[in-house]
Amino acid sequence: MSIQNSRLTATQYEQNFSDIHPPFETKDAALVEANRCLFCYDAPCTKSCPTGIDVPKFIKQITTDNIKGSARTIFSSNIMGAGCSKVCPVEKLCEGSCVYNLMDEDPIPIAKLQRYSTETAMEQKWQLFTRKSATGKKVAVVGAGPAGLSCAHVLAREGVDVTIYEKESLGGGLMTYGIAAYKVTPQFCKEEVDYILSIGGINIKYNQELGKNITLDELKKGYDAVYLAFGVGLARQLDIPGEQLDGVVDAISFIYDIRSKGYDKVAVGDKVAVIGMGMTAIDAATQAKRLGAKEVTMLYRRTKEEMPCTQKELDIAMLDGCEIIWLAAPKEVIGEQGKVKALKSTVMKLGEPDASGRRSPVATNEEFTIEVDMVIKAAGQIPFEAMVTGNGLDNSNGKIKLKDKAATNVAGVFAGGDCVNGGKEVVDAVQAGKDGAQAILNYINAL
């Protein structure tokens, strides 16, 4: 067993990382699906969207060939509607709420229709919003991810000048650096960021990290308000022996390297174990397989009923040939000459239900060992606690506490997205950005 780069040919990499959910091939194909929509009154699909996209309206606009209007309907609620059409877990949101599910029929492919309209708008470079005259107000945003970009766009539309401070060399946050390339490519992410910035009034300063290149006090002095949207990004440790061995990596870094370096530059083992069962774990496991790993085994300490990922995501991993071991908790990474050789795990069982009815896993006396040469940790992420506490922000275990929808305990400082909620979907971060922008507008207009 060995960890290697460049296991596959360029053609194989291209095939393995091609669009997993391709768009409609023709206009007629989109129209057929759009015309299936029942245009429900008080539509459940709209109610289940965190950003409140008027789904029946944008689909109706497609049926009348008003693609520009359809895109505007989407972007009015979600400026990252194009990206969300690729990465949203729609099976538990809009499509999962479609009334066709009650009829045992396939739901309307809302995400695919949303992609049809929004990508057309981006390709045609339609500027669907007009920026108001500059107000003279200035706002700093920390983080060019979904929450920061969403907040910045709403503010810019209202004539506020926005400067975004981003620690990476590209914008997009999780979309650019933390999601499998077969869902959304780095090139698309760049195009989406450029499209958002095209409204004007938004300047991104890259390679600027809070606490390193800039301080919160400096931003408070230089701007009328500050919006914190730096997300989460620290991998949760397993706290087991052998965790520091060569061949143990965290999923966030693994995916980041694939996105930033390229497929052929990232090392992968022959036999890979992935710890966790969330979306990030699925992305890490499937990409390890598509990079050329011969065996990928996913271990989760609970049962399938408690898994954080969706069935649709799990199906992707299983179709890629990933093995699943339920009720297994890692106990020790076994090494040889400083490198990973095997993973020892404890068999778990479900305990008695607590007050909420949830049954937590408890360890048994049974153990097992599997031979591996790479372990990918995907047991969740933790907040940047030092950054939060160091700036006097009220928090709960590093997650910023808000006084209302967006205001922190520090005057003029607002926050939203993963640094507040600990890590949710991209669409939730977009809505947080909208809430933050509205709170900031209320604040600076009262100055």
N, C-alpha and C positions, 0 to 999 in steps of 0.2 A: 504494500500500500504506500502511496505517496501523494503529496499535494503538488499539483502542477498547474502551470499556466498553459494556454493555447492547446487544449485537448482536441479541439474541433477545427474544421476548415472555416474560412470566412463565410462560405455559402451555408454551412450548417448553423453557424451562429445567427445568420440573418433569418433563416427559417425558424429557429427555436425562439427567437425574440421578436418575431413579426407580430402584427396587431392581432391580439387574441379575440377581439370583438370588432371585426371589420365593418365599415360603414355600408350603407345601401349602395349597390352598384349602379342603380339608375334612379332617375326621378320618379318613374312609374312605380318602382318598388316602394319608395317612400310614400307615395300617394295611396297605394293599396292599404298600407298599414294605418295611415292617418285617417282614412275613410272608415276604418273599423270602429273608431272612437265613438262612444255614445254621448260625449259632451255632457257628462252628468252635471246636474245642478248640485251645488255644494259638494263639489267633487272630492272624493276621499284621497285621490292622488295628490291634489294640491295641499290638502290638510296635512298630509304625511311628509311633505317636503319642508325641511328646516328653514329654507329661505322663502317658502311660500310662492314658488313659481306657479303662475296660472296655467296649468297644463292643458285643460280643454281649449283655452284661448289660443295658445301657441300652436296646438295641433290643428285647430280650425283654420288658422292663418296659413298653414302649410297646404291644406286642401284647396284654398283659394289662390294658391301660388304667390302668397304674400310672404316670401321668405324673409325679407328685410324686417317686416313687422313682427314676424314670428321670433326672429333673433332678438329684436328689441324687447319683446315681452319677457324673454328668458333673461337677458342681461340686466333688465331693470330690477329683477329680484336677485340675480346671481351673476355678477360680472365674471365669475369663473365657471359659467355654465357649460362651456366647451370642455374644460378639463373634468368637471364633475360628471359629464355624460359618459366619460371613460372609466372613472374610478369609484363612483358612488355605489354603495351596496343597494342598488335599486330594488332587489328582491325583498328587502325588509323595509323599504320606503315607498316610493311612488308606485312602482310596478307591483309590489306586494299588496298594495291597497286597491289595485284595479278591480272593478266589479266583475270583470270577466273571470277572475279567480273563483268567484262564487258560482259560476256556471260551468266549472270544469273546462274552461277554455283558456288558451294562452292569453296572458295579459297584453295590452297594447305595449309595444316596444318603445316606451317613453324615452329611455336614454338614447336609443338609436335615432329617434326622430329629433331629439334635442341636439344631438351631434350633427345631424343633417343641416339644421338651421344655423347653428353657431359656427360650424366650420366654414359654411358658405360665406358668412359675414366676415370671418377672419381672412379667408382667401381673397375676398373682394375688397378687403380693407375698408368696409363700411364704417364710418364714424357715426354711431347712432345717438350720441349724446352731445349736446352743446354746452361747453363750460361757461358758467356765468362770469361776469367781470370780476377781476381780482379784488378781494376785500381788504387786502393788506395784512390779513391774519396769516400766521405761520404755525404749522404743526409738525412735530417730529414723530416719526413712526419707527419703532425698533423691530425689525424683522420684515423681510419681503416675501413672507409666505402668504397663504390664503387669507388669513385674518388681516394682516398688514396691508396687503394689496386691495382688499375689499374696502377697508376703512379709508385708505388713501384715495380710491376712486370716487367714493361718495363725497369726500371733502373737496376734492378737486372740482367736481361738478358744481359745487356750491361756491367756487371762486377762492377757496383756501389754497395757499401754497404749501405743498407737502414735501418734506425731505425724509426719505426712508434710509435708515442705517442697517445694512445687511452684512453679516459676518462672512458669508460665502462670496464667491466671485460671480455667482449667477443668482437671479431672483427665482421665486417659485416655492421656496421652502421644501416641504414634504413632497410636493408634486415633482420637483426637479431632482431631489436627492434621496427620497425615501420610498418610492413605489416601483414595483417591477416594470422593467422596460417594455415588456410585451403589452402592458396596459396603457402606458403613456411614455412617449420617447422624450429624451432631453431636448431634441429639436422642437417638438411641439410645445414643450414648456416655455422655451425661449420665445416662440411666436406668440404664445398666450400672454406672457409678461409684456412683450412689446405692444401688443394690441391694447392692453389695459393702460399702458403709459401713453398711448397715442392721443389721449384726451388732452394732454398738456397739464402743466402745473404740478407734476410729480417728478422729483429727482431722486434717483437711488444712488447712494454712496456705498460702494461695495468694499468688502474686506474691512469693515468697521464693526468691531465687536463691543457690546456694552460691557463696561468694567475693564476693558483692555485698551481700546482706542478712544473711547468716549465714556463719560460718566452721566448718570441721571441728573446730577446737579447742573452740569454744563448744559444739558438739553433743556432743563426747566428754565434756566436763565436766558437761553437763546430763542425759545419758542413760546407761543401762547398756550400750548398744551402739548402733552406727550402721550402717545399711545404705545403700550408695550404689547408686542405680539411675537415674542421670541420662542414660543413653543416649548416643547420638551425634546430631549434628545440624548439624555444619559441612559445607558442600558442598565437595567436592573441586574445586579450580580446574583449568582447562584449560591455563593458562600459555601462552596464545597471544596474538598481537597482536590488539587490538580487543576484548578480553574486557570492558573497562570501558565500552563503548559503551552508549548508551541503547537498550534493547530486549533486552539480554542479562540473563537472570535465572537463578537456580538453581531446580531443580525443588522442593526442599524449601520455599523461600519461596513459590513459585507455588502449591503445594498448600495451604500454611499459609494464604495469603491467601484462597483459595477457601473454606476451612473456616471461617475466622474472620470474613470480611467479607461473604460471600454471593456468589452467582454473578454478579450484575449489577454488582458493584463491582470486579471483577478485569479488567484490560485484557488483551487477547489480539490477536495480529497476524493479518493475512490469510494470510501464508505463514510457517509456523513450522517451525523445525528443532529436533529434540530429540536431544541427544547422550547415548547410552547405551542399554542394552537390559535393565536390571533392572526389578523391579516398580515402582520409583518412576518410572522413565522411561516405562513403559507408562501409569501413572496420569496423568503429566503430559501425555503425547501425546493420550490419549483425552479427557481433560478439556479440553484446548485445542480439540480438534475439537468437543466438545459445547458449548463456550462460543461457537462460531461461526466459528472459523478455517476458511478455505476450503481450505487445503492444510496438511498436517502431514507432515513427512518425518523419519523416525528414522534416525540414522546410528550404526553400530556397527563398531568396528575389527577385530572377529573375525568368524567365520562363525556361521551359525545353530546349528551343533552346540555352540558354546561359550556361547551366550546364557545369562545368569543367570535370566531369566524363564522361566516355563513355556509350553508350547505353548498352553495354554488362555488365558493372559494375552495372548500374541501374537495369537491369534485375535480377541480383543476389539478390539485396536488395528486389525487389518486389516479387520474388519467395519465399524469406524467410518470406514474410508477412509484410514487412515494408510499412507503409502508407506514402504518399508524399503530402505535401502541398506547392504548388508553390506560388510565389508572397506574401511571408509572412516574416516579419522581427521581431525578438524578441524585445520586449519593456521592459518587467519586469519579473523577476523570483519572484513569490509570495511564501512566506514561512509561516510556522507555527511552533513555538517553535524551530526556527533556522534551520528547514529542508524544503527542497523543497516540495511544495504542488501543484503548478500550474505554467503555463507559459502563460503570456499575450503577444500577438503579434499584429502588425499592418499590415493591408492588404495593399499591394503595387500595383502600376500600372506602366506601362511603359510610360516614358515621351517622349518628342520629340527627334528625332535622332540628335546626334551631328555631327560634321564635318566628322567623319569616318563612319557615318551611324548607330552607336551603340546607342541603346535606353536604358538609365539608369532607374532603378526603382525609383519611387517617392512615398512618403507616402500618403495614403488617410486618411479620418477621421474615417474609419471603423476599429474596433478592434475585436479580439476574444480571448478566453482563453481556454486552454486545461488542463485537470487534469494530472499531471505527478509527479513522485517522484524522477526523475533523469534527469538532463540536461547535454548532452555531447556537448561541444563546438568544432566545427570543421570548423571554419571560416578562416582557413589559418594559416600560420606560419610566424614569423618575424625573421630577422637575429639577431645574437649575436652582436648588435651594439656596446656595451661597449667594447667588446673584440677587435673589429675592430678599433674603434676610439682610444682606449687606446694604440694601437701599431703603431700609425702614418700612417695607411694605407688609401689611398684615397678610398672613398666609396660614395655610393648613398643610403641614408637611411639605412646604415648598410651593404649593399651589396658591397663587395670589387670590386673596379674598376681596370680593367687591362689595361696595356699600349698596349699589343698585345694579343695573344691567351692565355697567361698564366702569364706574368711578371707583378708584382705590381710596385708601385712607389718606394718601398724599395729595394735597390740593393741586389740581391741574394735571394729574397723572391718571391715565385710564388704561385699561388692559382688557384683553380678550383672547379667545382661542385656546390652544393647548396649554399655555402657561397658566391658565385659569382652571380649565376643566380636566387637566391631566392627560388629555389625549382622546379626541373623538374623531369624527369623520371630517373630511375636507369641507363638506357642505355646512357643517356646524361652525367651522372656523369662519367661513364666508359670512354667515349670519351674525356671528360675534363682531366681525368687522363693521357690519352695517349698524349694529347697536352702538358700537363704540363711536362711530362717526356722528350719529345723532346726538349722543351724550356730549360729545366734544363741541358740536355746533351750538347746542344749548348753552354750554359753558362759556365759549368765547364770544358769543353774541351778547352775553350778559356782562361782559367785562367793560 
